Amino acid sequence: MGKLAVHKYFSFLFLIATFAIAVFTIFGLYGGSVPPAGNAARALLVYVLPIFIIANVVMLIYWAIRRRWKWMPIPLLTIAFCIPYMGTLYQFGSQDKSIDAKAGVKIATYNVAMFGRETTGFIAQDILAEMRRQKVEVLCLQEYNERSGDQINSENYKEYFPHMAKGRDDMMIFSRHPITQSKTIDFELTNNSAMWADIDINGRIVRVFNVHLETTGLNRTLRKAAKLQMQGFQVENNRLLSAIYGNYTMGMVIRSGQAEVVAREIQKTKGAHIVCGDFNDVPYSYVYNTMLGNMVDGFKECGHGFMYTFRGGRQKMVRIDYIFHDQSLKGLDYYKYDLTYSDHFPVFMKLEI
């Protein structure tokens, strides 16, 4: 009798956990539908959606092992609701090498982290060589640095990319096609910014947006805590967690405002347009949804495999760099490439213009 009571008790706890996980997962899926300001806790659920999905799978397996078929639909339906989200991270299939032979234009976006601030110009030249090898025709760079020692990088890039548009400070668009006009989009009280350039691609004007949104502040907080500890100061865990939470939520709020500014500029665009850059936010977040609007996420359209673009270790394998396009264009291929010069991977997309 005692064993039966214990079994019933644990089954009840697992049932409560199953319902709770399902509810939090659904809230997470719609966490990006509201601005983070005043809704920080709900917005943060988006960031742990992969954990919730795994938890639902665990619950599904548990109820299957226990043969409690009546409870299995709860995690099963929840996982089904998550399929569109999972498509932003993983796509079945492999890269089709024959795509290179098809007509189209290849665009790339890359946060180059100031070329490591090195002084020889080697990193900038090596990145250029890779872009040439990948046959990139339009290149959007964030955290661009004009000088590497006595090397002027834009002068070196000019041979392959004869046309360029410079935004604020560290933003640059290089192109093998003529640029007819460009504009810088400033954000208030931040070093981040966005820009666009109208590019004449084989007689069709395509507006290309290059975007770099506010960082999370997580690494900055951890570095500051580590520095204090090295200086002999004691950093309490609760204060560190509080600082991380504060900086992270503040970053979400700032990014959401910046995304709204860029989205309004995108909405003014009448013709074909492509939006790419480092958004510093994950799929299904408010920033992602705001930037995407009624455009197409290139990875969901023609990507393959597991897509993550931040090189911060296994615990930070997240997708924060994107290429979107309006519905008048068609994506042919979408992939990242393993360059180690930055904490980001470059992202490439080939489009039929």
Backbone hydrogen bonds in HBPLUS format (Angstrom, degrees):
<---DONOR---> <-ACCEPTOR-->    atom                        ^
c    i                          cat <-CA-CA->   ^        H-A-AA   ^      H-
h    n   atom  resd res      DA  || num        DHA   H-A  angle D-A-AA Bond
n    s   type  num  typ     dist DA aas  dist angle  dist       angle   num
A0005-ALA N   A0001-MET O   3.05 MM   4  6.29 154.9  2.12 146.2 152.7     1
A0006-VAL N   A0002-GLY O   3.04 MM   4  6.31 153.4  2.11 146.3 153.6     2
A0007-HIS N   A0003-LYS O   2.91 MM   4  6.16 159.6  1.95 150.1 155.6     3
A0008-LYS N   A0004-LEU O   2.94 MM   4  6.18 159.9  1.98 148.9 154.3     4
A0009-TYR N   A0005-ALA O   2.90 MM   4  6.07 151.4  1.99 143.2 151.6     5
A0010-PHE N   A0006-VAL O   2.95 MM   4  6.24 164.8  1.98 156.1 158.4     6
A0011-SER N   A0007-HIS O   2.90 MM   4  6.06 153.8  1.97 146.6 154.7     7
A0012-PHE N   A0008-LYS O   2.91 MM   4  6.06 150.5  2.00 142.3 150.0     8
A0013-LEU N   A0009-TYR O   3.01 MM   4  6.36 153.7  2.08 145.7 152.8     9
A0014-PHE N   A0010-PHE O   2.92 MM   4  6.16 159.9  1.96 148.7 153.8    10
A0015-LEU N   A0011-SER O   2.88 MM   4  6.08 145.1  2.01 141.5 151.6    11
A0016-ILE N   A0012-PHE O   2.96 MM   4  6.26 160.1  2.00 151.1 155.5    12
A0017-ALA N   A0013-LEU O   2.90 MM   4  6.16 160.6  1.94 148.5 154.3    13
A0018-THR N   A0014-PHE O   2.82 MM   4  5.97 148.6  1.92 141.0 149.7    14
A0019-PHE N   A0015-LEU O   3.04 MM   4  6.34 161.9  2.07 152.8 155.9    15
A0020-ALA N   A0016-ILE O   2.88 MM   4  6.10 165.1  1.90 153.5 158.3    16
A0021-ILE N   A0017-ALA O   2.85 MM   4  5.95 166.1  1.87 151.3 154.9    17
A0022-ALA N   A0018-THR O   3.07 MM   4  6.17 158.2  2.12 142.8 149.1    18
A0023-VAL N   A0019-PHE O   2.93 MM   4  6.16 159.8  1.97 151.9 157.3    19
A0024-PHE N   A0020-ALA O   2.94 MM   4  6.17 171.0  1.95 156.3 158.3    20
A0025-THR N   A0021-ILE O   2.90 MM   4  6.00 150.1  1.99 144.4 153.1    21
A0026-ILE N   A0022-ALA O   3.03 MM   4  6.29 162.6  2.06 150.4 154.0    22
A0027-PHE N   A0023-VAL O   2.96 MM   4  6.23 163.7  1.98 154.0 158.8    23
A0028-GLY N   A0024-PHE O   2.83 MM   4  5.98 148.3  1.93 139.7 149.0    24
A0029-LEU N   A0025-THR O   2.94 MM   4  6.28 149.0  2.04 148.6 156.5    25
A0030-TYR N   A0026-ILE O   3.29 MM   4  6.61 141.6  2.45 142.5 151.5    26
A0030-TYR N   A0027-PHE O   3.20 MM   3  5.29 129.6  2.47  96.1 108.8    27
A0031-GLY N   A0028-GLY O   3.10 MM   3  4.75 161.3  2.14  97.9 103.3    28
A0033-SER N   A0030-TYR O   3.14 MM   3  5.38 161.8  2.17 112.2 114.1    29
A0039-ASN N   A0036-PRO O   2.83 MM   3  4.79 158.4  1.88 117.1 122.9    30
A0043-ALA N   A0039-ASN O   2.90 MM   4  6.09 161.2  1.94 157.0 163.3    31
A0044-LEU N   A0040-ALA O   2.89 MM   4  6.04 148.3  1.99 150.1 158.0    32
A0045-LEU N   A0042-ARG O   3.20 MM   3  5.46 144.2  2.33 102.7 112.4    33
A0046-VAL N   A0043-ALA O   3.26 MM   3  5.91 151.6  2.34 113.6 119.7    34
A0047-TYR N   A0044-LEU O   3.00 MM   3  5.49 136.5  2.19 109.8 120.3    35
A0048-VAL N   A0045-LEU O   3.19 MM   3  5.46 146.1  2.31 104.2 113.4    36
A0049-LEU N   A0046-VAL O   3.35 MM   3  5.31 166.8  2.37 106.3 107.1    37
A0051-ILE N   A0048-VAL O   3.05 MM   3  5.37 122.9  2.39 106.1 119.9    38
A0052-PHE N   A0048-VAL O   3.11 MM   4  6.51 156.7  2.17 152.4 159.5    39
A0053-ILE N   A0049-LEU O   2.87 MM   4  6.14 156.9  1.93 158.4 164.7    40
A0054-ILE N   A0050-PRO O   3.06 MM   4  6.28 160.0  2.10 144.9 149.6    41
A0055-ALA N   A0051-ILE O   2.92 MM   4  6.16 153.8  1.99 145.4 153.4    42
A0056-ASN N   A0052-PHE O   2.90 MM   4  6.20 147.8  2.01 146.3 154.5    43
A0057-VAL N   A0053-ILE O   3.04 MM   4  6.38 150.7  2.13 145.8 153.8    44
A0058-VAL N   A0054-ILE O   2.93 MM   4  6.27 155.2  1.99 149.7 156.7    45
A0059-MET N   A0055-ALA O   2.99 MM   4  6.27 156.5  2.04 146.1 152.1    46
A0060-LEU N   A0056-ASN O   2.89 MM   4  6.12 151.1  1.98 144.6 152.8    47
A0061-ILE N   A0057-VAL O   2.95 MM   4  6.23 160.3  1.99 152.2 156.6    48
A0062-TYR N   A0058-VAL O   2.88 MM   4  6.12 154.9  1.94 146.7 154.4    49
A0063-TRP N   A0059-MET O   2.99 MM   4  6.21 168.1  2.01 153.2 154.4    50
A0064-ALA N   A0060-LEU O   3.02 MM   4  6.16 146.4  2.14 141.4 151.2    51
A0065-ILE N   A0061-ILE O   2.87 MM   4  6.11 158.2  1.92 151.9 157.0    52
A0066-ARG N   A0062-TYR O   2.96 MM   4  6.21 156.2  2.01 147.9 155.0    53
A0067-ARG N   A0063-TRP O   2.90 MM   4  5.81 109.7  2.41 127.0 143.3    54
A0068-ARG N   A0063-TRP O   2.96 MM   5  5.23 155.0  2.02 153.0 157.4    55
A0067-ARG N   A0064-ALA O   3.09 MM   3  4.81 144.0  2.23  92.0 103.0    56
A0071-TRP N   A0068-ARG O   3.10 MM   3  5.93 156.1  2.15 122.5 128.3    57
A0072-MET N   A0069-TRP O   3.27 MM   3  5.28 142.8  2.41  98.7 108.9    58
A0074-ILE N   A0071-TRP O   3.26 MM   3  5.91 148.1  2.36 114.7 122.2    59
A0076-LEU N   A0072-MET O   3.12 MM   4  6.15 160.7  2.16 156.4 161.3    60
A0077-LEU N   A0073-PRO O   2.80 MM   4  5.62 167.1  1.82 142.4 145.9    61
A0078-THR N   A0074-ILE O   3.17 MM   4  6.27 155.5  2.24 142.9 150.2    62
A0079-ILE N   A0075-PRO O   2.91 MM   4  6.07 158.6  1.96 147.2 152.1    63
A0080-ALA N   A0076-LEU O   3.02 MM   4  6.29 151.3  2.10 142.2 150.6    64
A0081-PHE N   A0077-LEU O   2.97 MM   4  6.28 150.7  2.06 147.5 154.3    65
A0082-CYS N   A0078-THR O   3.25 MM   4  6.53 131.3  2.50 136.1 148.7    66
A0082-CYS N   A0079-ILE O   2.97 MM   3  5.01 132.7  2.20  96.6 110.3    67
A0083-ILE N   A0080-ALA O   3.22 MM   3  5.42 165.9  2.24 108.5 112.8    68
A0085-TYR N   A0082-CYS O   3.04 MM   3  5.23 114.7  2.49 102.6 118.5    69
A0086-MET N   A0082-CYS O   2.88 MM   4  6.16 162.5  1.91 160.8 166.6    70
A0087-GLY N   A0083-ILE O   3.03 MM   4  6.26 137.0  2.22 145.2 156.5    71
A0087-GLY N   A0084-PRO O   3.23 MM   3  5.10 129.3  2.50  90.3 103.6    72
A0088-THR N   A0085-TYR O   2.90 MM   3  5.46 158.4  1.95 115.1 122.2    73
A0089-LEU N   A0086-MET O   3.06 MM   3  5.34 156.4  2.12 107.1 114.6    74
A0090-TYR N   A0086-MET O   2.88 MM   4  6.07 153.3  1.95 156.7 165.3    75
A0307-MET N   A0089-LEU O   2.73 MM 218  5.23 169.4  1.75 156.7 160.3    76
A0091-GLN N   A0305-GLY O   2.98 MM 214  5.10 153.3  2.05 131.7 138.7    77
A0305-GLY N   A0091-GLN O   2.57 MM 214  5.10 143.8  1.70 161.9 151.7    78
A0099-ILE N   A0096-ASP O   3.10 MM   3  5.80 166.1  2.12 119.1 123.5    79
A0100-ASP N   A0097-LYS O   3.37 MM   3  6.14 152.7  2.45 116.7 120.3    80
A0101-ALA N   A0098-SER O   3.08 MM   3  5.60 145.6  2.20 110.6 119.3    81
A0102-LYS N   A0099-ILE O   2.91 MM   3  5.26 152.3  1.98 111.8 120.7    82
A0105-VAL N   A0351-LEU O   2.77 MM 246  5.31 157.2  1.83 153.3 158.8    83
A0351-LEU N   A0105-VAL O   2.82 MM 246  5.31 166.5  1.83 146.9 149.2    84
A0137-GLU N   A0106-LYS O   2.86 MM  31  5.55 168.1  1.88 147.6 151.6    85
A0138-VAL N   A0106-LYS O   3.28 MM  32  6.68 148.4  2.38 150.5 154.4    86
A0107-ILE N   A0349-MET O   2.79 MM 242  5.39 164.7  1.81 162.1 163.4    87
A0349-MET N   A0107-ILE O   2.87 MM 242  5.39 150.9  1.95 160.9 166.6    88
A0108-ALA N   A0138-VAL O   2.91 MM  30  6.40 150.7  2.00 157.6 167.2    89
A0140-CYS N   A0108-ALA O   2.86 MM  32  6.17 167.3  1.88 155.4 159.4    90
A0109-THR N   A0347-VAL O   2.93 MM 238  5.40 153.3  2.00 150.9 159.6    91
A0347-VAL N   A0109-THR O   2.95 MM 238  5.40 165.8  1.97 158.6 162.5    92
A0110-TYR N   A0140-CYS O   2.96 MM  30  6.41 150.7  2.04 161.6 171.0    93
A0142-GLN N   A0110-TYR O   3.04 MM  32  6.29 156.3  2.10 135.6 139.2    94
A0112-VAL N   A0142-GLN O   3.02 MM  30  6.26 144.3  2.15 164.0 158.9    95
A0115-PHE N   A0112-VAL O   2.91 MM   3  5.42 144.5  2.03 115.6 126.2    96
A0116-GLY N   A0113-ALA O   2.99 MM   3  5.88 155.7  2.05 124.3 129.4    97
A0114-MET N   A0143-GLU O   2.67 MM  29  5.16 145.6  1.79 147.7 155.5    98
A0117-ARG N   A0114-MET O   2.88 MM   3  5.47 163.8  1.90 120.1 124.7    99
A0118-GLU N   A0115-PHE O   3.37 MM   3  6.47 178.7  2.37 125.8 125.9   100
A0125-GLN N   A0121-GLY O   3.05 MM   4  6.18 156.4  2.10 148.2 155.2   101
A0126-ASP N   A0122-PHE O   2.79 MM   4  5.98 153.2  1.86 152.7 160.7   102
A0127-ILE N   A0123-ILE O   2.90 MM   4  6.12 159.0  1.95 154.0 159.2   103
A0128-LEU N   A0124-ALA O   3.05 MM   4  6.23 156.7  2.10 141.2 147.8   104
A0129-ALA N   A0125-GLN O   2.90 MM   4  6.16 154.5  1.96 144.7 151.7   105
A0130-GLU N   A0126-ASP O   3.00 MM   4  6.29 149.2  2.10 143.5 151.4   106
A0131-MET N   A0127-ILE O   2.95 MM   4  6.27 155.5  2.01 150.8 157.5   107
A0132-ARG N   A0128-LEU O   2.91 MM   4  6.18 151.5  1.99 149.8 157.9   108
A0133-ARG N   A0129-ALA O   2.93 MM   4  6.17 153.5  2.00 141.7 149.2   109
A0134-GLN N   A0130-GLU O   2.84 MM   4  6.08 149.3  1.93 147.5 155.9   110
A0136-VAL N   A0131-MET O   2.98 MM   5  5.36 176.5  1.98 160.6 160.7   111
A0135-LYS N   A0132-ARG O   3.05 MM   3  4.95 152.7  2.12  98.9 107.2   112
A0176-ARG N   A0137-GLU O   2.87 MM  39  5.23 151.1  1.96 158.2 159.2   113
A0139-LEU N   A0174-PHE O   2.82 MM  35  5.04 167.6  1.83 147.1 151.2   114
A0174-PHE N   A0139-LEU O   2.82 MM  35  5.04 163.5  1.85 153.4 156.8   115
A0141-LEU N   A0172-MET O   2.92 MM  31  5.32 172.9  1.92 161.0 163.3   116
A0172-MET N   A0141-LEU O   3.25 MM  31  5.32 160.2  2.29 148.3 148.6   117
A0144-TYR N   A0170-ASP O   2.90 MM  26  4.42 176.6  1.90 123.3 122.1   118
A0153-ASN N   A0146-GLU O   2.82 MM   7  5.42 155.2  1.88 160.3 164.3   119
A0148-SER N   A0151-GLN O   2.96 MM   3  5.08 161.1  1.99 144.1 150.3   120
A0151-GLN N   A0148-SER O   3.05 MM   3  5.08 161.9  2.08 121.0 122.7   121
A0155-GLU N   A0152-ILE O   3.09 MM   3  5.55 128.9  2.36 108.8 121.4   122
A0156-ASN N   A0152-ILE O   3.28 MM   4  6.67 150.6  2.37 147.4 155.9   123
A0157-TYR N   A0153-ASN O   2.90 MM   4  6.17 146.0  2.02 149.8 159.9   124
A0158-LYS N   A0154-SER O   3.13 MM   4  6.06 124.8  2.45 133.5 145.5   125
A0161-PHE N   A0157-TYR O   2.78 MM   4  5.73 169.4  1.79 168.4 167.5   126
A0163-HIS N   A0175-SER O   3.08 MM  12  5.09 154.3  2.15 170.2 164.7   127
A0175-SER N   A0163-HIS O   2.77 MM  12  5.09 156.4  1.83 156.2 151.0   128
A0165-ALA N   A0173-ILE O   2.83 MM   8  5.20 149.5  1.92 148.7 157.9   129
A0173-ILE N   A0165-ALA O   2.91 MM   8  5.20 157.3  1.96 154.9 161.2   130
A0167-GLY N   A0171-MET O   2.91 MM   4  4.88 169.3  1.92 131.5 134.2   131
A0170-ASP N   A0168-ARG O   2.62 MM   2  6.01  98.5  2.28 121.7 112.1   132
A0200-ASP N   A0178-PRO O   2.85 MM  22  5.43 163.4  1.87 163.2 168.2   133
A0180-THR N   A0198-ASP O   2.84 MM  18  5.59 150.4  1.93 154.5 163.3   134
A0198-ASP N   A0181-GLN O   2.80 MM  17  5.42 166.5  1.82 158.2 162.8   135
A0183-LYS N   A0196-TRP O   2.91 MM  13  5.44 152.2  1.99 152.1 155.5   136
A0196-TRP N   A0183-LYS O   2.90 MM  13  5.44 151.5  1.98 152.5 160.2   137
A0185-ILE N   A0194-ALA O   2.69 MM   9  4.87 170.2  1.70 137.5 136.1   138
A0194-ALA N   A0185-ILE O   2.98 MM   9  4.87 157.3  2.03 146.3 150.5   139
A0212-HIS N   A0193-SER O   3.08 MM  19  5.74 145.8  2.20 153.9 163.7   140
A0195-MET N   A0210-ASN O   2.91 MM  15  5.34 140.0  2.07 147.0 158.4   141
A0210-ASN N   A0195-MET O   2.85 MM  15  5.34 163.6  1.88 146.5 151.3   142
A0197-ALA N   A0208-VAL O   2.94 MM  11  5.37 146.4  2.05 138.8 149.2   143
A0208-VAL N   A0197-ALA O   2.88 MM  11  5.37 170.5  1.89 153.2 152.8   144
A0199-ILE N   A0206-VAL O   2.89 MM   7  5.28 174.6  1.89 142.6 144.4   145
A0206-VAL N   A0199-ILE O   2.87 MM   7  5.28 164.6  1.90 147.4 150.9   146
A0201-ILE N   A0204-ARG O   2.82 MM   3  5.18 157.2  1.88 153.1 146.1   147
A0204-ARG N   A0201-ILE O   3.10 MM   3  5.18 164.3  2.12 108.8 113.7   148
A0207-ARG N   A0272-ALA O   2.99 MM  65  6.35 168.1  2.01 149.4 146.2   149
A0274-ILE N   A0207-ARG O   2.88 MM  67  6.34 153.1  1.96 155.6 161.7   150
A0209-PHE N   A0274-ILE O   2.75 MM  65  6.09 169.7  1.76 164.2 167.7   151
A0276-CYS N   A0209-PHE O   3.05 MM  67  6.05 156.4  2.11 138.4 145.5   152
A0211-VAL N   A0276-CYS O   2.95 MM  65  6.21 149.1  2.05 145.1 154.8   153
A0278-ASP N   A0211-VAL O   2.92 MM  67  6.16 128.7  2.18 164.6 163.8   154
A0213-LEU N   A0278-ASP O   3.01 MM  65  6.49 156.9  2.07 158.7 165.9   155
A0221-THR N   A0217-GLY O   3.07 MM   4  6.19 154.2  2.13 142.9 149.2   156
A0222-LEU N   A0218-LEU O   3.01 MM   4  6.32 162.2  2.05 154.9 159.6   157
A0223-ARG N   A0219-ASN O   2.86 MM   4  6.04 158.0  1.91 150.6 156.7   158
A0224-LYS N   A0220-ARG O   3.01 MM   4  6.16 155.5  2.08 143.4 150.0   159
A0225-ALA N   A0221-THR O   2.96 MM   4  6.22 157.3  2.02 147.9 154.0   160
A0226-ALA N   A0222-LEU O   2.91 MM   4  6.11 158.9  1.96 147.9 153.7   161
A0227-LYS N   A0223-ARG O   2.91 MM   4  6.10 152.8  1.99 145.6 153.1   162
A0228-LEU N   A0224-LYS O   3.03 MM   4  6.28 156.1  2.09 146.8 152.7   163
A0229-GLN N   A0225-ALA O   3.00 MM   4  6.27 155.1  2.07 146.9 153.8   164
A0230-MET N   A0226-ALA O   2.96 MM   4  6.20 150.9  2.04 145.2 152.9   165
A0231-GLN N   A0227-LYS O   3.08 MM   4  6.33 135.3  2.29 138.6 150.4   166
A0231-GLN N   A0228-LEU O   3.13 MM   3  5.06 128.3  2.41  91.9 105.7   167
A0233-PHE N   A0228-LEU O   2.93 MM   5  5.32 151.9  2.01 158.1 148.8   168
A0232-GLY N   A0229-GLN O   3.05 MM   3  5.10 158.7  2.09 103.7 109.0   169
A0240-LEU N   A0236-GLU O   2.94 MM   4  6.23 155.8  1.99 154.2 161.9   170
A0241-LEU N   A0237-ASN O   2.87 MM   4  6.06 166.2  1.89 154.2 157.4   171
A0242-SER N   A0238-ASN O   2.98 MM   4  6.05 151.9  2.06 136.3 144.4   172
A0243-ALA N   A0239-ARG O   2.91 MM   4  6.11 152.3  1.98 142.8 150.0   173
A0244-ILE N   A0240-LEU O   2.87 MM   4  6.13 159.5  1.91 152.5 158.2   174
A0245-TYR N   A0241-LEU O   2.88 MM   4  6.05 166.4  1.90 150.1 153.8   175
A0246-GLY N   A0242-SER O   2.90 MM   4  6.05 160.1  1.94 144.6 150.7   176
A0247-ASN N   A0243-ALA O   2.91 MM   4  6.06 168.4  1.93 152.4 155.3   177
A0248-TYR N   A0244-ILE O   2.87 MM   4  5.92 158.4  1.91 149.6 156.4   178
A0249-THR N   A0245-TYR O   2.92 MM   4  6.01 169.6  1.93 151.7 154.7   179
A0250-MET N   A0246-GLY O   2.95 MM   4  6.01 154.0  2.02 142.4 150.5   180
A0251-GLY N   A0247-ASN O   2.87 MM   4  6.01 154.5  1.94 142.6 149.7   181
A0252-MET N   A0248-TYR O   2.98 MM   4  6.31 151.7  2.06 146.2 153.8   182
A0253-VAL N   A0249-THR O   3.05 MM   4  6.32 158.9  2.10 148.4 153.0   183
A0254-ILE N   A0250-MET O   2.96 MM   4  6.23 164.1  1.98 154.4 158.5   184
A0255-ARG N   A0251-GLY O   2.86 MM   4  5.99 169.8  1.87 154.1 157.3   185
A0256-SER N   A0252-MET O   2.94 MM   4  6.07 154.3  2.01 145.3 152.4   186
A0257-GLY N   A0253-VAL O   3.21 MM   4  6.51 154.9  2.28 146.0 151.4   187
A0258-GLN N   A0254-ILE O   3.03 MM   4  6.35 159.0  2.07 152.2 158.4   188
A0259-ALA N   A0255-ARG O   2.77 MM   4  5.98 159.3  1.81 154.8 160.5   189
A0260-GLU N   A0256-SER O   3.06 MM   4  6.26 150.1  2.15 141.4 148.9   190
A0261-VAL N   A0257-GLY O   3.12 MM   4  6.44 149.5  2.22 143.5 151.2   191
A0262-VAL N   A0258-GLN O   3.05 MM   4  6.41 161.9  2.09 154.4 158.2   192
A0263-ALA N   A0259-ALA O   2.81 MM   4  5.95 159.8  1.85 149.4 156.0   193
A0264-ARG N   A0260-GLU O   3.07 MM   4  6.22 152.3  2.14 143.5 149.2   194
A0265-GLU N   A0261-VAL O   3.29 MM   4  6.59 150.7  2.38 140.0 147.7   195
A0265-GLU N   A0262-VAL O   3.01 MM   3  5.05 115.9  2.43  95.8 111.9   196
A0266-ILE N   A0262-VAL O   2.85 MM   4  6.19 152.4  1.92 153.1 161.7   197
A0267-GLN N   A0263-ALA O   2.94 MM   4  6.15 155.1  2.00 147.2 153.4   198
A0268-LYS N   A0265-GLU O   3.20 MM   3  5.28 140.2  2.37  97.2 108.2   199
A0269-THR N   A0266-ILE O   2.96 MM   3  5.34 152.7  2.03 110.7 119.3   200
A0326-ASP N   A0273-HIS O   3.06 MM  53  5.76 152.3  2.14 167.8 166.7   201
A0275-VAL N   A0324-PHE O   2.94 MM  49  5.05 158.4  1.98 127.8 135.0   202
A0324-PHE N   A0275-VAL O   2.69 MM  49  5.05 170.1  1.70 159.5 162.9   203
A0277-GLY N   A0322-TYR O   3.13 MM  45  5.78 145.3  2.25 154.3 155.7   204
A0322-TYR N   A0277-GLY O   3.06 MM  45  5.78 155.8  2.12 158.8 163.5   205
A0279-PHE N   A0320-ILE O   2.92 MM  41  5.62 145.1  2.04 166.8 171.9   206
A0285-SER N   A0282-VAL O   3.25 MM   3  5.79 152.0  2.33 134.4 135.5   207
A0289-ASN N   A0285-SER O   2.97 MM   4  6.21 171.7  1.97 157.3 158.8   208
A0290-THR N   A0286-TYR O   2.86 MM   4  5.93 157.3  1.91 147.3 154.2   209
A0291-MET N   A0287-VAL O   2.89 MM   4  6.01 166.6  1.91 155.3 158.7   210
A0292-LEU N   A0288-TYR O   2.87 MM   4  5.94 157.7  1.92 150.0 157.0   211
A0293-GLY N   A0289-ASN O   3.04 MM   4  6.06 168.0  2.05 146.4 149.3   212
A0295-MET N   A0292-LEU O   2.79 MM   3  5.36 162.4  1.82 144.5 148.8   213
A0296-VAL N   A0325-HIS O   2.82 MM  29  5.40 166.4  1.84 158.1 162.5   214
A0325-HIS N   A0296-VAL O   3.12 MM  29  5.40 147.1  2.23 138.6 148.6   215
A0301-GLU N   A0297-ASP O   3.14 MM   4  6.41 143.3  2.28 149.3 160.2   216
A0298-GLY N   A0323-ILE O   3.10 MM  25  5.80 152.8  2.18 152.1 160.0   217
A0302-CYS N   A0298-GLY O   2.99 MM   4  6.20 165.9  2.01 158.8 160.1   218
A0303-GLY N   A0299-PHE O   2.75 MM   4  4.21 141.8  1.90 134.0 131.1   219
A0309-THR N   A0318-VAL O   2.93 MM   9  6.19 147.3  2.04 126.6 131.8   220
A0345-PHE N   A0309-THR O   2.82 MM  36  5.02 148.9  1.92 143.4 146.1   221
A0310-PHE N   A0318-VAL O   3.17 MM   8  5.74 140.7  2.33 161.6 171.3   222
A0311-ARG N   A0343-ASP O   2.71 MM  32  4.83 169.4  1.73 133.6 136.4   223
A0316-LYS N   A0313-GLY O   2.92 MM   3  5.39 156.6  1.98 114.6 122.4   224
A0318-VAL N   A0316-LYS O   2.84 MM   2  5.54 125.0  2.15 112.1  95.4   225
A0329-LEU N   A0326-ASP O   3.24 MM   3  6.06 169.1  2.25 122.2 125.5   226
A0352-GLU N   A0330-LYS O   2.75 MM  22  5.20 168.4  1.77 161.4 165.3   227
A0332-LEU N   A0350-LYS O   2.74 MM  18  5.39 167.0  1.75 163.8 159.3   228
A0333-ASP N   A0350-LYS O   3.38 MM  17  5.11 153.2  2.45 133.1 133.9   229
A0350-LYS N   A0333-ASP O   2.89 MM  17  5.11 155.8  1.94 136.4 143.5   230
A0335-TYR N   A0348-PHE O   2.98 MM  13  5.38 159.9  2.02 145.1 150.3   231
A0348-PHE N   A0335-TYR O   2.73 MM  13  5.38 175.4  1.73 176.2 177.2   232
A0337-TYR N   A0346-PRO O   3.16 MM   9  5.84 146.1  2.28 153.3 159.2   233
A0339-LEU N   A0337-TYR O   2.96 MM   2  5.99 125.0  2.27 112.8  96.9   234
